């Protein structure tokens, strides 16, 4: 388990407004960091690289959902609500 603290910058415009709890696995010499609430994950040779990949994935997914918010499936709408609660603009 990995806890990413509130206030961490995710991009030049977004930061965590709540703690993010992710699962960590080591497979084939790569770290995999998973946020099961959104089914997003990051992979890297180090834990920090995997975490950075996860955070970049979350930002990309969030921006994609916001852009398409009038055309989302129900589970995507729920993920957008979750990400709106998790992320905030700086």
TORLUMZA-801141 format. One record per residue (C-alpha): x, y, z. Coordinates in steps of 0.25 Angstrom, whole numbers, plus 2048, in hexadecimal, padded with zeros to 3 digits. Each point is the difference from the previous one (the first is absolute). Layout:
% residues N
XYZ;...
END
This chain:
% residues 90
800800800;80580E7FD;7FA80D805;80280C7F7;7FE80D809;7F680B7FE;80680C7F9;8097F87F7;8018077F2;7FC7F87F5;80280A7F5;80280F7FE;7F1801802;7FB7F5809;8037FA80E;7FB7F680A;7F5805809;7FF7F3807;8097F5803;8027F57F5;8027F2805;8067F77F5;8047F1800;80E7FD7FC;8057F37FA;80D7FC7FA;7FF7F77F3;80C7FD7F7;80980A806;7F680B7FE;7F780780B;7F18017FD;7F980B808;7F07FE7FF;7F5809804;7F47F6800;7F680B802;8028057F1;8087F37FB;80B8097FC;80F7FB802;80E8047FE;80C7F77FD;80F804802;80D7FA803;80080780D;7F580380A;80180F7FD;7FF7FE7F1;7F47F7801;7F980A80A;80380B7F6;7FA7F87F5;7F47FE808;7FE80E803;8028047F1;7F67F67FD;7F680580A;80280E7FA;7FE7FC7F2;7F47F8803;7FA80B808;80280A7F5;7FA7F67F6;7F47FE808;7FE80F802;8018027F1;7F57F57FD;7F780280C;7F48017F8;8027F37F9;8057F780C;7FB7F2804;7FB7FF80E;80D7FA806;80880C7F9;7F680A807;8037F980D;80F8017FE;7FF80F7FC;7F980380D;80A7F8807;80C8087F9;7F980D802;8007FD80F;80E7FB800;80780B7F7;7FF80F800;80580B7F8;80C808806;
END
